[in-house]
Amino acid sequence: MVLDQVEIVTLSIIIGTLAAIVYSLRILVLLERRISRMDENIERITARVMQEELKIEKEENLIEKKFGVIKKKRK
């Protein structure tokens, strides 16, 4: 009878530990998905900024050509 109680306690501890592991994995998956969405948003924002930078550079080149400004090349 004593062994039965010890077995029950041991099994309860094992089941509780497994449940905690499963819950932790669930949280990790949710965090990974959230980070993935954030990364996608950062990539979109970066692409938009790059497009705007290219537009600005084109306009800058047109203005410099119009006024005859010689631009030094950057290293």
The first five atom37 places (N, CA, C, CB, O) and aatype in JSON, in Angstrom:
{
  "aatype": [12, 19, 10, 3, 5, 19, 6, 9, 19, 16, 10, 15, 9, 9, 9, 7, 16, 10, 0, 0, 9, 19, 18, 15, 10, 1, 9, 10, 19, 10, 10, 6, 1, 1, 9, 15, 1, 12, 3, 6, 2, 9, 6, 1, 9, 16, 0, 1, 19, 12, 5, 6, 6, 10, 11, 9, 6, 11, 6, 6, 2, 10, 9, 6, 11, 11, 13, 7, 19, 9, 11, 11, 11, 1, 11],
  "atom_mask": [
    [1, 1, 1, 1, 1],
    [1, 1, 1, 1, 1],
    [1, 1, 1, 1, 1],
    [1, 1, 1, 1, 1],
    [1, 1, 1, 1, 1],
    [1, 1, 1, 1, 1],
    [1, 1, 1, 1, 1],
    [1, 1, 1, 1, 1],
    [1, 1, 1, 1, 1],
    [1, 1, 1, 1, 1],
    [1, 1, 1, 1, 1],
    [1, 1, 1, 1, 1],
    [1, 1, 1, 1, 1],
    [1, 1, 1, 1, 1],
    [1, 1, 1, 1, 1],
    [1, 1, 1, 0, 1],
    [1, 1, 1, 1, 1],
    [1, 1, 1, 1, 1],
    [1, 1, 1, 1, 1],
    [1, 1, 1, 1, 1],
    [1, 1, 1, 1, 1],
    [1, 1, 1, 1, 1],
    [1, 1, 1, 1, 1],
    [1, 1, 1, 1, 1],
    [1, 1, 1, 1, 1],
    [1, 1, 1, 1, 1],
    [1, 1, 1, 1, 1],
    [1, 1, 1, 1, 1],
    [1, 1, 1, 1, 1],
    [1, 1, 1, 1, 1],
    [1, 1, 1, 1, 1],
    [1, 1, 1, 1, 1],
    [1, 1, 1, 1, 1],
    [1, 1, 1, 1, 1],
    [1, 1, 1, 1, 1],
    [1, 1, 1, 1, 1],
    [1, 1, 1, 1, 1],
    [1, 1, 1, 1, 1],
    [1, 1, 1, 1, 1],
    [1, 1, 1, 1, 1],
    [1, 1, 1, 1, 1],
    [1, 1, 1, 1, 1],
    [1, 1, 1, 1, 1],
    [1, 1, 1, 1, 1],
    [1, 1, 1, 1, 1],
    [1, 1, 1, 1, 1],
    [1, 1, 1, 1, 1],
    [1, 1, 1, 1, 1],
    [1, 1, 1, 1, 1],
    [1, 1, 1, 1, 1],
    [1, 1, 1, 1, 1],
    [1, 1, 1, 1, 1],
    [1, 1, 1, 1, 1],
    [1, 1, 1, 1, 1],
    [1, 1, 1, 1, 1],
    [1, 1, 1, 1, 1],
    [1, 1, 1, 1, 1],
    [1, 1, 1, 1, 1],
    [1, 1, 1, 1, 1],
    [1, 1, 1, 1, 1],
    [1, 1, 1, 1, 1],
    [1, 1, 1, 1, 1],
    [1, 1, 1, 1, 1],
    [1, 1, 1, 1, 1],
    [1, 1, 1, 1, 1],
    [1, 1, 1, 1, 1],
    [1, 1, 1, 1, 1],
    [1, 1, 1, 0, 1],
    [1, 1, 1, 1, 1],
    [1, 1, 1, 1, 1],
    [1, 1, 1, 1, 1],
    [1, 1, 1, 1, 1],
    [1, 1, 1, 1, 1],
    [1, 1, 1, 1, 1],
    [1, 1, 1, 1, 1]
  ],
  "atom_positions": [
    [[0.82, -1.19, 0.0], [0.0, 0.0, 0.0], [0.87, 1.25, 0.0], [-0.94, 0.0, 1.2], [0.55, 2.24, -0.67]],
    [[1.97, 1.2, 0.76], [2.86, 2.36, 0.8], [3.49, 2.57, -0.57], [3.96, 2.17, 1.88], [3.64, 3.7, -1.02]],
    [[3.85, 1.48, -1.24], [4.43, 1.59, -2.57], [3.43, 2.18, -3.56], [4.9, 0.23, -3.06], [3.83, 2.91, -4.47]],
    [[2.18, 1.88, -3.4], [1.17, 2.43, -4.28], [1.12, 3.96, -4.16], [-0.22, 1.83, -3.97], [1.02, 4.66, -5.16]],
    [[1.19, 4.46, -2.94], [1.16, 5.91, -2.73], [2.42, 6.57, -3.29], [1.01, 6.23, -1.23], [2.36, 7.64, -3.88]],
    [[3.56, 5.92, -3.09], [4.82, 6.45, -3.62], [4.77, 6.47, -5.15], [6.03, 5.61, -3.13], [5.22, 7.42, -5.79]],
    [[4.22, 5.41, -5.74], [4.09, 5.35, -7.19], [3.16, 6.46, -7.7], [3.57, 3.97, -7.63], [3.44, 7.09, -8.72]],
    [[2.08, 6.67, -7.0], [1.12, 7.72, -7.39], [1.79, 9.09, -7.33], [-0.14, 7.68, -6.49], [1.63, 9.9, -8.24]],
    [[2.53, 9.35, -6.26], [3.21, 10.64, -6.11], [4.26, 10.8, -7.22], [3.88, 10.75, -4.72], [4.37, 11.86, -7.83]],
    [[5.01, 9.74, -7.47], [6.04, 9.79, -8.52], [5.42, 10.04, -9.89], [6.84, 8.47, -8.54], [5.9, 10.88, -10.65]],
    [[4.36, 9.32, -10.19], [3.68, 9.53, -11.47], [3.09, 10.93, -11.56], [2.59, 8.48, -11.66], [3.11, 11.53, -12.64]],
    [[2.57, 11.45, -10.47], [2.02, 12.8, -10.47], [3.12, 13.83, -10.75], [1.35, 13.11, -9.11], [2.91, 14.78, -11.51]],
    [[4.26, 13.63, -10.15], [5.4, 14.54, -10.39], [5.83, 14.47, -11.85], [6.59, 14.19, -9.45], [6.08, 15.5, -12.47]],
    [[5.91, 13.26, -12.4], [6.32, 13.09, -13.8], [5.31, 13.75, -14.73], [6.47, 11.6, -14.15], [5.69, 14.45, -15.66]],
    [[4.03, 13.53, -14.49], [2.98, 14.12, -15.33], [3.0, 15.64, -15.23], [1.58, 13.57, -14.93], [2.86, 16.33, -16.24]],
    [[3.17, 16.16, -14.03], [3.26, 17.6, -13.84], [4.45, 18.2, -14.58], [0.0, 0.0, 0.0], [4.34, 19.26, -15.19]],
    [[5.58, 17.52, -14.52], [6.78, 17.99, -15.22], [6.56, 17.98, -16.73], [8.0, 17.12, -14.86], [6.92, 18.93, -17.42]],
    [[5.96, 16.91, -17.24], [5.68, 16.85, -18.67], [4.7, 17.94, -19.1], [5.12, 15.48, -19.04], [4.85, 18.53, -20.17]],
    [[3.7, 18.2, -18.28], [2.74, 19.27, -18.6], [3.46, 20.62, -18.64], [1.59, 19.29, -17.57], [3.17, 21.44, -19.5]],
    [[4.37, 20.86, -17.71], [5.13, 22.11, -17.69], [6.0, 22.24, -18.94], [6.01, 22.19, -16.42], [6.12, 23.32, -19.51]],
    [[6.6, 21.14, -19.36], [7.43, 21.16, -20.57], [6.58, 21.48, -21.8], [8.15, 19.8, -20.76], [6.97, 22.29, -22.63]],
    [[5.43, 20.85, -21.9], [4.54, 21.1, -23.04], [4.09, 22.55, -23.05], [3.32, 20.15, -22.99], [4.06, 23.18, -24.1]],
    [[3.74, 23.09, -21.89], [3.3, 24.48, -21.81], [4.44, 25.42, -22.21], [2.8, 24.81, -20.38], [4.22, 26.4, -22.92]],
    [[5.65, 25.13, -21.76], [6.81, 25.95, -22.1], [7.07, 25.94, -23.6], [8.06, 25.47, -21.34], [7.38, 26.97, -24.19]],
    [[6.94, 24.77, -24.21], [7.12, 24.68, -25.66], [6.05, 25.48, -26.4], [7.08, 23.21, -26.1], [6.33, 26.1, -27.43]],
    [[4.85, 25.46, -25.89], [3.76, 26.24, -26.49], [4.09, 27.72, -26.45], [2.42, 25.98, -25.77], [3.91, 28.43, -27.44]],
    [[4.57, 28.19, -25.31], [4.94, 29.6, -25.16], [6.09, 29.94, -26.12], [5.35, 29.92, -23.7], [6.08, 31.0, -26.74]],
    [[7.07, 29.06, -26.24], [8.2, 29.29, -27.15], [7.73, 29.4, -28.6], [9.23, 28.17, -27.01], [8.23, 30.24, -29.35]],
    [[6.8, 28.56, -29.0], [6.27, 28.62, -30.36], [5.55, 29.93, -30.59], [5.33, 27.43, -30.63], [5.71, 30.56, -31.64]],
    [[4.75, 30.36, -29.62], [4.05, 31.64, -29.76], [5.03, 32.8, -29.86], [3.11, 31.87, -28.58], [4.84, 33.71, -30.68]],
    [[6.08, 32.79, -29.06], [7.09, 33.85, -29.12], [7.82, 33.83, -30.45], [8.09, 33.7, -27.97], [8.11, 34.89, -31.02]],
    [[8.12, 32.64, -30.96], [8.82, 32.54, -32.24], [7.96, 33.11, -33.36], [9.19, 31.09, -32.54], [8.47, 33.79, -34.24]],
    [[6.67, 32.84, -33.33], [5.76, 33.39, -34.34], [5.71, 34.9, -34.25], [4.34, 32.8, -34.18], [5.73, 35.59, -35.27]],
    [[5.65, 35.43, -33.04], [5.61, 36.89, -32.85], [6.9, 37.53, -33.37], [5.41, 37.23, -31.35], [6.85, 38.56, -34.04]],
    [[8.03, 36.92, -33.07], [9.32, 37.45, -33.54], [9.38, 37.38, -35.06], [10.5, 36.66, -32.91], [9.91, 38.29, -35.7]],
    [[8.85, 36.32, -35.63], [8.84, 36.18, -37.09], [8.02, 37.3, -37.73], [8.27, 34.81, -37.49], [8.44, 37.87, -38.74]],
    [[6.86, 37.61, -37.16], [6.04, 38.71, -37.69], [6.76, 40.04, -37.56], [4.69, 38.77, -36.96], [6.7, 40.87, -38.47]],
    [[7.44, 40.25, -36.43], [8.2, 41.48, -36.25], [9.3, 41.6, -37.29], [8.79, 41.54, -34.84], [9.53, 42.68, -37.84]],
    [[9.97, 40.49, -37.57], [11.04, 40.48, -38.56], [10.48, 40.82, -39.95], [11.73, 39.11, -38.59], [11.1, 41.58, -40.69]],
    [[9.33, 40.26, -40.29], [8.71, 40.57, -41.58], [8.36, 42.05, -41.67], [7.45, 39.72, -41.79], [8.56, 42.67, -42.71]],
    [[7.84, 42.61, -40.59], [7.49, 44.03, -40.59], [8.74, 44.9, -40.73], [6.75, 44.39, -39.31], [8.7, 45.91, -41.43]],
    [[9.82, 44.52, -40.08], [11.07, 45.27, -40.21], [11.57, 45.22, -41.65], [12.15, 44.72, -39.24], [12.04, 46.22, -42.18]],
    [[11.46, 44.06, -42.29], [11.89, 43.94, -43.69], [11.05, 44.84, -44.59], [11.8, 42.49, -44.15], [11.59, 45.48, -45.49]],
    [[9.74, 44.89, -44.36], [8.87, 45.76, -45.16], [9.23, 47.23, -44.97], [7.4, 45.53, -44.8], [9.32, 47.99, -45.93]],
    [[9.45, 47.61, -43.73], [9.81, 49.0, -43.44], [11.14, 49.34, -44.09], [9.89, 49.24, -41.91], [11.3, 50.43, -44.65]],
    [[12.09, 48.43, -44.02], [13.4, 48.65, -44.63], [13.27, 48.82, -46.14], [14.35, 47.48, -44.32], [13.92, 49.69, -46.73]],
    [[12.44, 48.02, -46.77], [12.22, 48.13, -48.22], [11.62, 49.49, -48.56], [11.31, 47.0, -48.72], [12.03, 50.11, -49.54]],
    [[10.66, 49.96, -47.77], [10.05, 51.27, -48.02], [11.07, 52.39, -47.86], [8.88, 51.5, -47.06], [11.11, 53.32, -48.66]],
    [[11.89, 52.3, -46.83], [12.92, 53.32, -46.6], [13.9, 53.31, -47.77], [13.67, 53.07, -45.26], [14.32, 54.38, -48.22]],
    [[14.27, 52.14, -48.26], [15.19, 52.05, -49.39], [14.59, 52.71, -50.63], [15.54, 50.58, -49.68], [15.28, 53.42, -51.35]],
    [[13.31, 52.47, -50.89], [12.65, 53.1, -52.03], [12.68, 54.61, -51.9], [11.21, 52.6, -52.15], [12.98, 55.31, -52.87]],
    [[12.38, 55.12, -50.72], [12.41, 56.56, -50.49], [13.82, 57.12, -50.67], [11.88, 56.89, -49.09], [13.99, 58.2, -51.23]],
    [[14.81, 56.39, -50.19], [16.2, 56.84, -50.34], [16.59, 56.91, -51.81], [17.16, 55.9, -49.58], [17.25, 57.86, -52.23]],
    [[16.17, 55.93, -52.59], [16.47, 55.95, -54.02], [15.8, 57.13, -54.72], [16.04, 54.64, -54.68], [16.39, 57.76, -55.58]],
    [[14.56, 57.42, -54.34], [13.85, 58.57, -54.9], [14.6, 59.86, -54.57], [12.4, 58.64, -54.37], [14.78, 60.73, -55.42]],
    [[15.02, 59.98, -53.33], [15.74, 61.18, -52.89], [17.05, 61.32, -53.65], [16.01, 61.12, -51.37], [17.4, 62.43, -54.07]],
    [[17.78, 60.22, -53.84], [19.03, 60.28, -54.57], [18.81, 60.68, -56.03], [19.74, 58.92, -54.51], [19.6, 61.46, -56.57]],
    [[17.76, 60.17, -56.66], [17.46, 60.55, -58.04], [17.17, 62.04, -58.13], [16.27, 59.73, -58.58], [17.69, 62.73, -59.01]],
    [[16.32, 62.55, -57.21], [16.0, 63.97, -57.21], [17.24, 64.82, -56.95], [14.93, 64.27, -56.16], [17.42, 65.88, -57.55]],
    [[18.09, 64.34, -56.06], [19.33, 65.05, -55.74], [20.22, 65.13, -56.97], [20.06, 64.36, -54.59], [20.81, 66.17, -57.25]],
    [[20.34, 64.03, -57.69], [21.15, 64.01, -58.92], [20.58, 64.96, -59.97], [21.23, 62.59, -59.49], [21.33, 65.67, -60.64]],
    [[19.25, 64.99, -60.12], [18.64, 65.9, -61.08], [18.92, 67.36, -60.71], [17.12, 65.67, -61.14], [19.25, 68.17, -61.58]],
    [[18.79, 67.68, -59.45], [19.05, 69.05, -58.99], [20.52, 69.42, -59.22], [18.68, 69.22, -57.5], [20.83, 70.53, -59.66]],
    [[21.42, 68.49, -58.92], [22.84, 68.76, -59.12], [23.17, 68.95, -60.59], [23.68, 67.63, -58.54], [23.98, 69.82, -60.95]],
    [[22.55, 68.15, -61.46], [22.78, 68.32, -62.89], [22.24, 69.66, -63.36], [22.13, 67.17, -63.68], [22.85, 70.34, -64.19]],
    [[21.09, 70.03, -62.83], [20.45, 71.28, -63.22], [21.33, 72.48, -62.87], [19.08, 71.42, -62.55], [21.44, 73.42, -63.66]],
    [[21.94, 72.45, -61.71], [22.76, 73.56, -61.26], [24.25, 73.36, -61.55], [22.57, 73.77, -59.78], [25.07, 74.22, -61.23]],
    [[24.6, 72.24, -62.16], [25.99, 71.99, -62.54], [26.92, 71.74, -61.38], [0.0, 0.0, 0.0], [28.09, 72.1, -61.44]],
    [[26.42, 71.15, -60.35], [27.25, 70.84, -59.18], [27.97, 69.52, -59.43], [26.39, 70.76, -57.86], [27.37, 68.55, -59.87]],
    [[29.27, 69.5, -59.16], [30.06, 68.28, -59.31], [30.09, 67.58, -57.95], [31.52, 68.59, -59.82], [30.5, 68.14, -56.94]],
    [[29.65, 66.35, -57.97], [29.56, 65.58, -56.71], [30.79, 64.71, -56.55], [28.27, 64.71, -56.69], [31.2, 64.02, -57.49]],
    [[31.38, 64.74, -55.38], [32.52, 63.89, -55.08], [32.01, 62.49, -54.74], [33.36, 64.47, -53.92], [31.01, 62.33, -54.04]],
    [[32.71, 61.49, -55.26], [32.3, 60.11, -54.98], [32.75, 59.72, -53.59], [32.89, 59.14, -56.02], [33.85, 60.07, -53.16]],
    [[31.9, 59.01, -52.9], [32.21, 58.51, -51.56], [32.97, 57.21, -51.65], [30.94, 58.32, -50.73], [32.79, 56.44, -52.6]],
    [[33.8, 56.97, -50.69], [34.56, 55.71, -50.66], [33.77, 54.63, -49.97], [35.89, 55.89, -49.96], [34.25, 53.5, -49.85]]
  ]
}
